[in-house]
């Protein structure tokens, strides 16, 4: 058991910069489950990095106060000792991987604690069993879906045996079933092993009856407030997409088959992505949604046919295809080419296929709509996860390819940011008649913007909402 305490802490990203937190005091009770809330960019990730001792070692300045574990400044502890007390799971799980396979990654993480080989084996067996990941033991990490990678990253964190577990948007790419199971696993750890859990999340569903305390990052006062537990929403049934008549579009596939290693993911799929409408691609983690996008962008082998304007994909060079079919990646930083936000937008505008539409005035209005104004000179990689998502989506919309595939573009967005992104996305798709297909495990706030839903399960890609075959032109 450890006692974490933040005492009179004032922190900023630079000596002359305004504070992110001012005179902050925070001491979560030992063995409690704590939910950290707040809008995108409010400072949730910053606070977790402070609690883990990553700040100010790797960024920012503590103007006053300190973070301590059992009375010792956490920044003064060597990394291997720090990890024995505090474990952290970041928003992007792939950033925590250093090895090739699941078993290699777990062995590497535990070896850094200088544990005996027998203890390493015992912990690995226990955590893989607890999280139902035994079948993943020898899987290559890069072959896993985003949600599966998140579960493995969580296993790495839990195997460390730390008394304090910090989790930064741990369910961003996890399906509903996986989210429910992981929440149950965390609650069990808290109750049976007396772990202290601090979890940052923008989606507050599923926490009622589980968490002991809620802390809200107040961006105006640079402190934490404590809203009552009764403010947490009760779970509601998933809202179905109300299907519309589908238009025609340039990108289609027929008799499509996909697999990874020896696993078949899709068989005999047929579809044409409508133009001017947003579509939802749903399915459990590992079903093959991201693999489908990889095939549509010529990054994964397939059987059957993929065509653009009735021309087979193989008749296009990669550069030609990239000017027709674009993808918004799961991991935002993988998309960035420039260092600063404004530079990223300027580059997209320079190569836009619709410069008459994406005028400087329209881009400026979109930046303001997404609440990115004032961040133009910020480093892209230092933005919050939600701010990175908004920049990523906007930069790709400005590029304006006729087909846009978006892989979990809403991860890390609060409700207000989610609505702003979807409003901008829908308007641009309609104005430019873009064929847009979205992978998202989040349904609340997303479904009302969708014209149809494709569901991937049991190797079948099925249209479950929307009227295919009418192809009404808008």
C-alpha positions in Angstrom: 0.0 0.0 0.0 1.3 3.5 -0.9 0.0 6.9 -0.2 0.1 9.3 -3.1 -0.1 13.1 -2.4 0.0 16.2 -4.4 0.7 19.2 -2.2 0.4 22.9 -3.3 1.5 22.0 -6.8 1.8 24.7 -9.5 2.9 23.4 -12.9 3.3 24.9 -16.3 4.8 23.7 -19.6 7.5 26.5 -19.5 8.8 29.1 -17.1 6.8 32.0 -18.5 3.8 29.9 -19.6 0.4 30.1 -17.8 -0.1 27.4 -15.2 -1.9 24.1 -16.1 -2.4 23.5 -12.4 -2.2 26.1 -9.6 -1.8 25.4 -5.9 -3.2 21.9 -6.5 -3.8 19.6 -3.6 -4.9 16.0 -4.3 -4.6 12.9 -2.1 -6.7 9.9 -3.3 -7.6 7.5 -0.5 -5.7 4.3 -0.5 -7.5 1.4 -2.2 -10.1 3.5 -4.0 -11.3 3.7 -7.6 -11.1 7.3 -8.8 -12.5 8.7 -12.1 -10.8 11.8 -13.6 -12.9 13.8 -16.0 -12.6 17.0 -18.0 -12.8 18.3 -21.6 -10.1 17.6 -24.2 -7.0 19.6 -23.4 -8.0 20.4 -19.9 -4.9 18.6 -18.3 -6.0 15.1 -17.5 -3.0 13.5 -19.2 -0.7 16.1 -17.7 -1.9 15.3 -14.2 -1.4 11.6 -14.7 2.2 12.2 -16.0 2.9 14.3 -12.9 1.6 11.5 -10.6 3.8 9.0 -12.4 6.9 11.2 -12.1 7.2 11.7 -15.9 6.8 15.4 -15.4 8.9 17.5 -14.9 11.6 15.0 -15.9 10.4 14.9 -19.5 8.6 18.2 -19.8 7.3 21.2 -18.0 8.2 23.0 -14.9 7.0 22.6 -11.3 6.8 26.2 -10.0 6.0 25.1 -6.5 4.8 22.1 -4.5 5.5 18.5 -5.1 4.2 15.0 -5.8 5.1 12.4 -3.2 4.7 8.6 -2.6 4.8 7.7 1.1 6.5 11.0 1.8 9.2 10.7 -0.9 9.2 12.9 -4.0 8.3 10.6 -6.8 10.7 12.3 -9.2 13.6 11.4 -6.9 12.9 7.6 -7.2 14.8 5.6 -9.9 12.5 4.3 -12.6 12.5 0.6 -11.5 11.5 1.6 -7.9 9.0 4.1 -9.2 7.3 1.3 -11.3 7.0 -0.8 -8.2 4.8 1.9 -6.7 3.1 3.5 -9.7 2.2 2.0 -13.1 0.7 4.0 -15.9 -1.2 3.1 -19.1 -1.0 5.7 -21.8 -3.7 6.6 -24.4 -1.7 5.0 -27.3 -0.8 1.4 -26.3 1.7 0.9 -29.1 3.9 3.6 -27.6 4.5 1.2 -24.6 5.7 -1.7 -26.6 9.4 -2.4 -27.0 9.3 -6.1 -28.1 7.7 -8.1 -31.0 5.3 -10.5 -29.3 3.0 -10.4 -26.3 5.1 -12.8 -24.2 8.3 -11.0 -25.1 6.8 -7.6 -24.0 5.6 -9.0 -20.7 9.0 -10.6 -20.0 10.7 -7.4 -20.9 8.5 -5.3 -18.6 9.0 -7.6 -15.6 12.8 -8.1 -16.2 13.2 -4.4 -15.7 12.0 -4.8 -12.1 14.9 -7.2 -11.6 12.6 -10.1 -10.7 13.6 -13.8 -10.6 12.7 -15.8 -13.7 10.3 -18.0 -11.8 8.4 -14.9 -10.5 8.3 -13.5 -14.0 6.7 -16.7 -15.3 4.2 -16.8 -12.5 3.1 -13.2 -13.0 2.8 -13.6 -16.8 0.6 -16.7 -16.4 -1.6 -15.0 -13.8 -2.2 -11.8 -15.7 -2.8 -13.5 -19.1 -5.4 -15.8 -17.4 -7.0 -12.9 -15.5 -7.6 -10.9 -18.7 -8.4 -13.9 -20.9 -5.4 -13.3 -23.1 -3.8 -16.8 -22.9 -4.5 -17.3 -26.6 -2.5 -14.2 -27.4 0.7 -15.3 -25.8 2.8 -15.7 -28.9 0.9 -13.3 -31.2 2.9 -10.5 -32.8 1.9 -7.1 -31.3 1.7 -5.4 -34.7 -0.9 -8.0 -35.8 -3.3 -7.1 -33.0 -6.2 -4.6 -33.4 -6.1 -1.4 -31.4 -8.4 -2.7 -28.8 -6.4 -6.0 -28.5 -3.2 -3.9 -28.1 -4.9 -1.9 -25.3 -5.7 -5.1 -23.4 -2.1 -6.3 -23.7 -0.8 -3.0 -22.6 -3.1 -3.2 -19.6 -1.7 -6.7 -18.9 1.8 -5.3 -18.9 0.8 -2.6 -16.4 -1.1 -5.1 -14.1 1.8 -7.6 -14.2 4.1 -5.0 -12.6 2.1 -5.4 -9.3 2.1 -1.7 -8.5 -0.2 -0.5 -5.8 -1.2 2.6 -7.7 -2.5 2.2 -11.3 -3.0 5.2 -13.6 -4.9 4.8 -16.8 -5.2 7.5 -19.5 -8.3 6.9 -21.7 -7.8 3.1 -21.6 -11.0 2.2 -23.5 -10.5 4.6 -26.5 -10.2 1.8 -29.0 -12.0 -1.0 -27.0 -15.4 -2.4 -28.0 -18.4 -2.3 -25.6 -18.0 -5.9 -24.4 -14.2 -5.4 -23.8 -14.8 -2.1 -22.0 -17.3 -3.8 -19.6 -14.9 -6.7 -19.0 -11.9 -4.4 -18.3 -13.9 -2.3 -15.9 -14.9 -5.4 -14.0 -11.3 -6.5 -14.0 -10.1 -3.2 -12.6 -12.9 -3.2 -9.9 -11.9 -6.7 -8.9 -8.2 -5.6 -8.6 -9.3 -2.7 -6.4 -11.5 -4.8 -4.1 -9.4 -8.0 -3.8 -5.9 -6.6 -4.0 -6.5 -3.1 -2.5 -5.2 -1.3 -5.6 -5.6 2.4 -5.9 -6.9 3.3 -9.4 -7.0 6.7 -11.1 -8.6 6.5 -14.5 -9.0 9.4 -16.9 -12.0 9.1 -19.4 -14.1 11.4 -21.4 -16.9 8.8 -21.7 -18.6 8.6 -18.3 -20.9 5.6 -19.2 -20.5 2.4 -17.2 -18.9 4.0 -14.1 -22.1 4.4 -12.0 -21.8 2.0 -9.0 -18.1 1.3 -9.7 -16.1 4.4 -8.8 -15.6 5.8 -5.3 -14.7 9.3 -6.3 -15.0 11.6 -9.3 -12.5 14.5 -9.9 -13.1 17.0 -12.6 -10.3 19.1 -14.1 -11.5 22.7 -14.0 -9.5 24.4 -16.8 -10.6 27.9 -15.6 -9.3 27.6 -12.0 -6.5 25.1 -12.8 -7.7 22.9 -9.9 -9.8 19.8 -9.3 -13.5 19.8 -8.3 -15.4 16.9 -6.9 -18.8 16.5 -8.6 -21.2 14.1 -6.8 -21.4 10.4 -7.9 -25.0 11.0 -8.8 -23.9 13.1 -11.8 -22.6 9.9 -13.5 -25.0 8.8 -16.3 -26.9 5.5 -16.0 -26.2 3.0 -18.7 -28.6 3.2 -21.7 -29.2 0.7 -24.5 -27.1 1.3 -27.7 -29.0 3.5 -30.2 -29.4 1.9 -33.6 -28.5 3.8 -36.8 -31.6 4.9 -38.7 -30.7 3.9 -42.3 -31.1 6.2 -45.3 -31.3 5.5 -49.0 -27.7 5.1 -50.2 -26.1 7.0 -53.0 -23.6 5.7 -55.5 -19.9 6.2 -55.0 -16.6 5.5 -56.8 -15.1 2.9 -54.4 -16.5 -0.7 -54.4 -15.5 -4.2 -53.6 -16.8 -7.7 -54.7 -16.1 -11.2 -53.5 -13.6 -9.6 -51.0 -11.7 -11.9 -48.8 -9.2 -10.9 -46.0 -7.1 -12.7 -43.5 -4.2 -12.2 -41.1 -1.7 -15.0 -40.6 -3.9 -18.2 -40.6 -7.1 -16.4 -39.5 -9.8 -15.6 -42.0 -11.4 -12.2 -41.2 -13.8 -11.5 -44.2 -15.3 -13.8 -46.8 -17.2 -12.9 -50.0 -18.0 -9.3 -49.1 -19.7 -6.9 -51.6 -20.3 -3.2 -51.1 -20.1 0.2 -52.7 -19.3 3.2 -50.3 -21.9 5.9 -50.9 -20.8 9.5 -51.7 -21.9 12.4 -49.6 -22.9 10.2 -46.6 -21.3 9.1 -43.4 -21.3 5.4 -42.7 -20.4 3.5 -39.5 -18.3 0.3 -39.7 -18.9 -1.6 -36.4 -17.7 -4.9 -35.0 -15.7 -6.3 -32.0 -12.0 -5.8 -31.5 -10.0 -8.1 -33.8 -12.9 -8.7 -36.2 -10.9 -7.1 -39.1 -12.1 -3.5 -39.4 -8.7 -1.9 -39.5 -7.5 -4.7 -41.8 -10.3 -3.9 -44.2 -9.1 -0.3 -44.3 -5.5 -1.5 -44.9 -6.7 -3.5 -47.9 -8.7 -0.6 -49.3 -5.5 1.6 -49.1 -3.4 -1.0 -50.8 -1.5 -1.9 -47.6 -2.8 -5.5 -47.1 -3.3 -8.4 -49.5 -6.8 -9.5 -50.4 -8.8 -11.8 -52.7 -11.7 -10.7 -54.9 -11.8 -7.2 -56.4 -11.5 -3.6 -55.2 -12.4 -1.0 -57.8 -12.5 2.8 -58.2 -14.8 4.1 -60.8 -15.0 0.4 -62.1 -11.2 0.3 -62.6 -9.4 -2.4 -60.6 -7.2 -1.2 -57.8 -4.1 -2.8 -59.4 -4.3 -0.4 -62.4 -3.5 2.5 -60.1 0.0 3.3 -58.8 0.2 3.9 -55.1 0.6 7.6 -55.5 -2.5 7.7 -57.8 -4.5 5.6 -55.3 -3.4 7.8 -52.4 -4.9 10.8 -54.2 -8.3 9.0 -54.3 -8.5 7.0 -51.1 -7.2 8.4 -47.8 -7.2 7.1 -44.2 -7.3 8.8 -40.8 -5.1 6.5 -38.7 -6.0 5.3 -35.2 -2.8 6.8 -33.8 -2.9 10.5 -34.6 0.9 11.2 -34.3 1.5 8.7 -37.1 -0.3 11.1 -39.5 1.6 14.3 -38.7 4.3 15.4 -41.0 5.1 18.9 -39.6 6.0 20.0 -36.1 3.5 22.7 -35.3 -0.3 22.7 -35.7 -0.4 25.7 -38.2 2.4 24.1 -40.3 0.4 20.9 -40.5 -2.7 22.7 -41.7 -0.7 24.8 -44.2 0.8 21.7 -45.7 -2.7 20.2 -46.2 -4.0 23.4 -47.7 -1.0 23.5 -50.1 -1.9 20.0 -51.4 -5.7 20.3 -51.1 -7.8 18.9 -54.0 -10.4 21.5 -53.2 -8.5 24.8 -52.7 -11.6 26.9 -53.7 -13.5 25.3 -50.9 -10.8 25.2 -48.3 -10.0 28.9 -48.3 -8.0 30.5 -45.5 -11.2 31.9 -44.1 -12.9 28.5 -44.0 -9.8 26.8 -42.4 -9.7 29.5 -39.7 -13.4 29.0 -39.0 -12.9 25.2 -38.7 -9.9 25.8 -36.3 -12.2 27.9 -34.2 -15.1 25.4 -34.5 -12.8 22.7 -33.1 -11.5 24.9 -30.3 -8.0 24.8 -31.6 -7.6 28.6 -31.8 -4.5 29.7 -29.9 -2.7 26.4 -30.4 -1.4 27.3 -33.9 2.3 27.4 -32.7 2.0 24.4 -30.4 4.0 21.3 -31.1 1.6 18.6 -32.5 3.1 15.9 -30.4 2.6 17.9 -27.2 -1.1 18.4 -27.8 -3.6 16.4 -25.8 -5.0 13.2 -27.3 -8.3 14.9 -28.2 -6.6 18.0 -29.7 -4.4 15.7 -31.8 -7.5 13.9 -33.1 -9.2 17.2 -34.1 -6.1 18.4 -35.9 -5.7 15.1 -37.6 -9.3 15.0 -38.9 -9.2 18.6 -40.1 -5.9 18.2 -41.9 -7.3 15.2 -43.8 -10.6 16.9 -44.6 -8.6 19.8 -46.1 -6.7 17.3 -48.3 -10.1 16.3 -49.7 -9.6 12.9 -51.3 -12.9 11.5 -52.8 -12.8 8.5 -50.3 -12.0 9.0 -46.6 -11.6 6.1 -44.2 -11.6 7.1 -40.6 -10.3 4.6 -38.0 -11.4 5.5 -34.5 -11.3 9.3 -35.1 -13.3 10.1 -31.9 -11.0 8.5 -29.3 -10.3 10.9 -26.5 -12.9 13.5 -27.4 -15.3 14.9 -24.9 -19.0 15.3 -25.8 -18.6 18.9 -27.0 -15.5 18.1 -29.1 -17.2 15.0 -30.5 -20.2 17.0 -31.7 -18.0 19.7 -33.3 -15.9 17.1 -35.2 -18.9 15.2 -36.4 -20.7 18.4 -37.5 -17.6 19.5 -39.5 -17.1 16.1 -40.9 -20.7 15.7 -42.0 -20.9 19.1 -43.6 -17.6 18.6 -45.6 -18.7 15.1 -46.7 -22.0 16.5 -48.0 -20.5 19.6 -49.6 -17.6 17.8 -51.4 -19.6 14.5 -52.0 -16.9 12.5 -50.2 -17.4 8.8 -49.6 -16.7 8.5 -45.8 -16.6 5.3 -43.7 -16.0 5.5 -39.9 -14.8 2.8 -37.5 -15.9 3.7 -34.0 -16.7 1.7 -30.9 -18.4 4.8 -29.5 -22.0 5.1 -30.4 -23.4 7.7 -28.1 -23.4 11.0 -30.0 -22.1 9.3 -33.1 -25.1 7.4 -34.4 -27.3 10.4 -35.3 -24.8 11.5 -37.9 -24.6 8.1 -39.7 -26.6 7.3 -42.8 -25.9 3.5 -42.7 -24.1 0.9 -40.7 -21.9 -2.0 -41.9 -21.3 -4.7 -39.2 -18.4 -7.1 -39.3 -18.7 -10.4 -37.4 -18.1 -14.1 -38.0 -16.2 -13.3 -41.3 -19.3 -11.6 -42.7 -19.6 -7.9 -43.6 -23.3 -7.1 -43.4 -25.3 -3.9 -44.1 -27.6 -3.7 -41.0 -28.9 -0.1 -41.5 -29.3 1.6 -44.8 -31.1 0.8 -48.1 -28.5 -0.5 -50.6 -29.3 -0.7 -54.2 -31.3 2.5 -54.5 -28.3 4.7 -55.2 -30.2 7.9 -55.1 -28.0 10.8 -56.3 -27.9 13.8 -53.9 
